[in-house]
Amino acid sequence: MRRHVALSLILLGPLLHAQDRRATPPPPDRVRVPAGPFVMGEDTRGEPDERPRHTRTLPAYEIDRTEVTREHYERCVRAGRCTDPRPLDARFRDPRQPVVGVSWFQATAYCAWVGARLPTEAEWEKAARGSDGRTFPWGETYPTLRMATFGHDEHTGHPDPVGSHPGFPSPYGALDLAGNVWEWVADPYDPYAYREPTAEPTCERALASLHDLRTRRVRGFTGSNPLPTTCERVLRGGGWNYGGAGLRSSNRVHHAPSYRLVMSGFRCAVSAPEVSAAAPGS
């Protein structure tokens, strides 16, 4: 009997693998952000890389209502279009939670699989704070645990299932843009993005000479010269183990695009012309 079962599994193996490869993207659940101006950055309460507060104008686009869940990301893995997240303990394996432990590259691959892309920094910030420059997605009130998931202990805490705070959406109806997990966006980090460009070495040149991703040392340099910050990618929104002030919609952090952190996930976006033309799974 065992011999027959083993033989059946051997024969069915390629078929089962093919079925996994046919895993399909989840149906989109996005909110529309209209074209027009909005206030970006912060002068008084922000960090130096958030200054100056200024007006930007964007075309219309759509952004995911919630962060991408572990369940949806695992579909992409089964389809052979995404690689596994970083192995994590049971705190981070609820299929309803946002997927964490994924790099910027993995987030980019998932969004491409569903016919989308990562939002730009500007798109993310407008989706979070609307056109009036509010501090948090719901307004000016400092966060409480009823509004967002944050302030949890790093060793025992975890993100909540997406959409756990439906009463505190952004002006356009997106959820969890403050807290739960930091979210990768498309842009390379530039500390002077709102002012003058940096004069750092190009990211391509530095990455070509990268020696040790853990320490971010670069071949040809001595001492502790790090990978140029322009090679890093931006994350937005604050996370489950971060303080309330970090949930400000203008707040920016940055990490190497290969980092797979327990407090970082992502959501996807599409430009307005792509809304009807995107071909998920292609």
C-alpha positions as CSV (number, residue, x, y, z in Angstrom):
1,M,0.0,0.0,0.0
2,R,2.8,2.4,1.0
3,R,4.5,1.6,-2.3
4,H,1.4,2.5,-4.3
5,V,1.0,5.8,-2.4
6,A,4.6,6.7,-3.0
7,L,4.4,5.8,-6.7
8,S,1.2,7.9,-7.0
9,L,2.9,10.9,-5.5
10,I,5.8,10.5,-7.9
11,L,3.5,10.4,-10.9
12,L,1.3,13.2,-9.6
13,G,4.2,15.5,-8.6
14,P,4.6,17.3,-12.0
15,L,0.8,17.8,-12.2
16,L,0.6,19.2,-8.7
17,H,3.5,21.5,-9.4
18,A,1.7,22.7,-12.6
19,Q,-1.5,23.4,-10.6
20,D,0.5,25.5,-8.2
21,R,2.0,27.4,-11.2
22,R,-1.6,28.3,-12.2
23,A,-2.2,30.1,-8.9
24,T,-3.9,33.4,-9.9
25,P,-3.6,36.9,-8.5
26,P,-6.3,38.0,-6.0
27,P,-9.0,40.4,-7.4
28,P,-7.9,44.0,-6.9
29,D,-9.3,46.0,-4.0
30,R,-8.1,49.5,-4.5
31,V,-9.2,53.1,-3.8
32,R,-9.0,55.9,-6.3
33,V,-6.9,59.0,-5.6
34,P,-8.0,61.9,-7.9
35,A,-5.6,64.0,-9.9
36,G,-4.6,67.3,-8.3
37,P,-2.3,69.1,-5.9
38,F,-1.5,68.0,-2.3
39,V,0.8,69.2,0.5
40,M,3.9,67.0,0.9
41,G,6.6,67.2,3.6
42,E,6.6,68.9,7.0
43,D,8.5,71.9,8.4
44,T,7.7,72.2,12.1
45,R,7.3,68.6,13.4
46,G,9.3,66.8,10.7
47,E,12.8,65.5,10.4
48,P,15.3,67.4,8.2
49,D,14.6,65.0,5.3
50,E,10.9,66.0,5.3
51,R,11.6,69.7,4.6
52,P,10.4,71.9,3.2
53,R,6.7,71.5,3.2
54,H,5.6,72.1,-0.4
55,T,2.9,71.5,-2.9
56,R,3.0,68.6,-5.5
57,T,0.6,67.8,-8.2
58,L,-0.1,64.2,-9.3
59,P,-2.2,62.5,-12.0
60,A,-5.0,60.2,-10.8
61,Y,-4.0,56.7,-9.6
62,E,-5.3,53.8,-7.5
63,I,-3.7,52.2,-4.5
64,D,-4.5,49.1,-2.6
65,R,-7.0,49.6,0.2
66,T,-4.9,47.5,2.6
67,E,-1.4,46.1,2.8
68,V,-0.8,42.9,0.8
69,T,-1.6,39.9,3.1
70,R,0.5,36.9,3.7
71,E,-2.2,34.8,2.1
72,H,-2.1,36.8,-1.1
73,Y,1.7,36.8,-1.2
74,E,1.8,33.1,-0.8
75,R,-0.3,32.8,-4.0
76,C,2.5,34.5,-5.9
77,V,5.0,32.1,-4.4
78,R,2.9,29.1,-5.5
79,A,2.6,30.6,-8.9
80,G,6.4,30.7,-9.1
81,R,6.5,34.5,-9.5
82,C,7.6,35.4,-6.0
83,T,10.2,34.0,-3.6
84,D,9.5,33.0,0.0
85,P,9.5,35.6,2.7
86,R,12.1,35.5,5.4
87,P,11.4,32.5,7.8
88,L,9.6,33.9,10.8
89,D,7.9,32.5,14.0
90,A,4.2,32.0,14.5
91,R,3.6,35.6,15.4
92,F,3.9,36.5,11.7
93,R,2.2,33.6,10.0
94,D,-1.5,34.6,10.2
95,P,-2.7,34.6,6.6
96,R,-4.7,37.8,7.3
97,Q,-1.7,39.7,8.5
98,P,0.3,41.9,6.1
99,V,3.2,39.9,4.7
100,V,6.5,40.9,6.4
101,G,10.0,39.7,5.9
102,V,10.1,40.7,2.3
103,S,12.6,42.8,0.5
104,W,12.0,45.8,-1.8
105,F,12.8,43.4,-4.7
106,Q,10.2,40.9,-3.5
107,A,7.6,43.6,-3.1
108,T,8.3,44.8,-6.6
109,A,8.0,41.3,-8.0
110,Y,4.6,40.7,-6.3
111,C,3.2,44.0,-7.6
112,A,4.3,43.2,-11.1
113,W,2.5,39.8,-10.8
114,V,-0.8,41.5,-10.1
115,G,-0.3,44.0,-12.9
116,A,0.7,46.8,-10.7
117,R,3.8,48.5,-9.2
118,L,4.9,50.0,-5.9
119,P,3.6,53.5,-5.3
120,T,5.9,56.4,-5.4
121,E,6.7,58.3,-2.2
122,A,4.5,61.1,-3.4
123,E,1.6,58.8,-4.3
124,W,1.8,57.1,-0.9
125,E,1.9,60.4,1.0
126,K,-1.1,61.8,-0.9
127,A,-3.1,58.6,-0.3
128,A,-2.4,58.9,3.4
129,R,-2.9,62.6,4.1
130,G,-5.2,63.8,1.3
131,S,-4.9,67.2,-0.2
132,D,-5.0,69.3,3.0
133,G,-1.7,68.3,4.5
134,R,-3.1,66.6,7.7
135,T,-0.6,65.0,10.0
136,F,-2.2,61.5,10.2
137,P,-4.6,59.8,7.8
138,W,-7.6,60.6,10.1
139,G,-6.5,64.2,10.9
140,E,-4.5,65.9,13.7
141,T,-5.4,63.7,16.7
142,Y,-2.4,61.8,18.1
143,P,-2.7,58.0,17.5
144,T,-4.3,55.7,20.0
145,L,-4.5,51.9,19.8
146,R,-8.1,52.3,18.7
147,M,-6.9,54.1,15.6
148,A,-3.8,52.1,14.6
149,T,-1.5,49.2,15.4
150,F,1.7,50.5,17.0
151,G,3.8,50.6,20.1
152,H,4.0,46.8,20.6
153,D,7.0,45.1,22.2
154,E,9.5,44.0,19.6
155,H,9.9,40.5,21.1
156,T,6.3,39.7,21.8
157,G,4.2,41.9,19.5
158,H,3.1,41.5,15.9
159,P,1.1,43.2,13.2
160,D,-2.7,42.9,13.2
161,P,-4.8,41.5,10.4
162,V,-5.1,44.1,7.7
163,G,-8.1,46.4,8.0
164,S,-8.3,46.1,11.8
165,H,-9.1,49.8,12.2
166,P,-11.9,50.4,9.7
167,G,-13.1,53.5,11.5
168,F,-9.9,55.5,10.7
169,P,-9.4,55.4,7.0
170,S,-7.4,57.9,4.9
171,P,-9.3,60.6,3.1
172,Y,-9.7,58.3,0.1
173,G,-10.6,55.2,2.0
174,A,-7.3,53.4,2.4
175,L,-6.6,51.6,5.6
176,D,-3.5,51.0,7.8
177,L,-1.5,53.8,6.2
178,A,-0.5,54.6,9.8
179,G,1.0,51.8,11.7
180,N,0.8,48.0,11.4
181,V,3.8,47.7,9.0
182,W,6.2,50.1,7.3
183,E,5.6,50.0,3.6
184,W,8.1,49.9,0.8
185,V,7.7,52.5,-1.9
186,A,9.3,52.7,-5.3
187,D,11.7,55.6,-4.7
188,P,15.4,55.5,-3.8
189,Y,16.1,57.5,-0.7
190,D,17.4,61.0,-1.1
191,P,17.8,63.0,2.1
192,Y,17.5,66.2,0.1
193,A,14.8,65.1,-2.3
194,Y,12.7,68.2,-1.5
195,R,15.7,70.6,-1.9
196,E,18.9,70.0,-3.8
197,P,20.1,66.7,-5.2
198,T,22.9,64.8,-3.4
199,A,26.4,64.5,-4.8
200,E,26.9,60.9,-3.6
201,P,28.3,58.2,-5.9
202,T,25.7,56.6,-8.1
203,C,23.8,53.6,-6.8
204,E,24.8,51.5,-9.7
205,R,28.5,52.0,-9.2
206,A,28.3,51.4,-5.4
207,L,26.2,48.2,-5.8
208,A,28.7,46.9,-8.4
209,S,31.4,47.0,-5.7
210,L,29.3,45.9,-2.8
211,H,31.3,43.7,-0.5
212,D,29.2,42.8,2.5
213,L,25.4,43.4,2.5
214,R,25.2,42.9,6.3
215,T,27.7,45.7,7.1
216,R,27.0,47.6,3.9
217,R,30.8,48.0,3.4
218,V,31.9,48.8,-0.1
219,R,35.0,47.5,-1.8
220,G,37.7,50.1,-2.3
221,F,36.7,52.1,0.7
222,T,38.3,52.0,4.1
223,G,36.8,52.5,7.6
224,S,33.0,52.4,7.9
225,N,32.0,54.1,4.6
226,P,28.5,52.8,4.0
227,L,26.6,52.1,0.9
228,P,25.4,55.5,-0.4
229,T,21.9,56.3,0.9
230,T,20.7,56.8,-2.6
231,C,21.0,53.0,-3.0
232,E,18.5,52.5,-0.2
233,R,14.7,52.5,-0.6
234,V,12.1,54.4,1.3
235,L,9.5,53.0,3.7
236,R,6.5,54.9,4.9
237,G,3.8,54.7,7.5
238,G,5.2,53.5,10.8
239,G,5.0,49.9,12.2
240,W,3.6,47.8,14.9
241,N,6.7,48.2,17.1
242,Y,7.1,51.9,16.5
243,G,6.0,54.9,18.5
244,G,3.1,57.1,17.7
245,A,5.1,60.0,16.3
246,G,6.5,57.7,13.6
247,L,3.0,57.3,12.2
248,R,3.0,60.8,10.8
249,S,2.2,60.7,7.1
250,S,5.2,62.7,6.1
251,N,7.7,60.6,8.0
252,R,10.4,58.8,6.0
253,V,12.7,55.9,6.8
254,H,15.1,54.1,4.5
255,H,16.9,50.7,4.3
256,A,18.9,48.7,1.8
257,P,16.4,47.2,-0.7
258,S,17.6,43.7,0.2
259,Y,16.5,44.0,3.9
260,R,13.7,41.7,5.0
261,L,12.4,43.2,8.2
262,V,9.7,41.9,10.6
263,M,8.1,45.3,10.6
264,S,8.0,46.0,6.8
265,G,5.5,45.1,4.1
266,F,3.9,46.9,1.2
267,R,0.9,47.7,-0.9
268,C,0.6,48.2,-4.7
269,A,-0.6,51.0,-7.0
270,V,-1.6,51.5,-10.6
271,S,-1.6,54.7,-12.7
272,A,-5.0,55.8,-14.0
273,P,-4.4,54.6,-17.6
274,E,-3.4,51.2,-16.3
275,V,-6.6,50.7,-14.2
276,S,-8.4,49.0,-17.0
277,A,-5.4,47.9,-19.1
278,A,-3.4,46.0,-16.5
279,A,-3.0,42.3,-17.1
280,P,-2.6,40.5,-13.7
281,G,-0.5,37.4,-13.8
282,S,0.9,38.0,-17.3
